[in-house]
């Protein structure tokens, strides 16, 4: 039973690591897009007021 538990923990750990790597690219892309939108809105408001 202990060997099964250790194997499952290792498998889950690897899967979570893979999922984290996949999500990293998406989070970076969303962050860049939201930063660009914020800059454009800030520039527009700054020019307007």
Beta strands, then each sheet from edge to edge (+ up, - down):
end
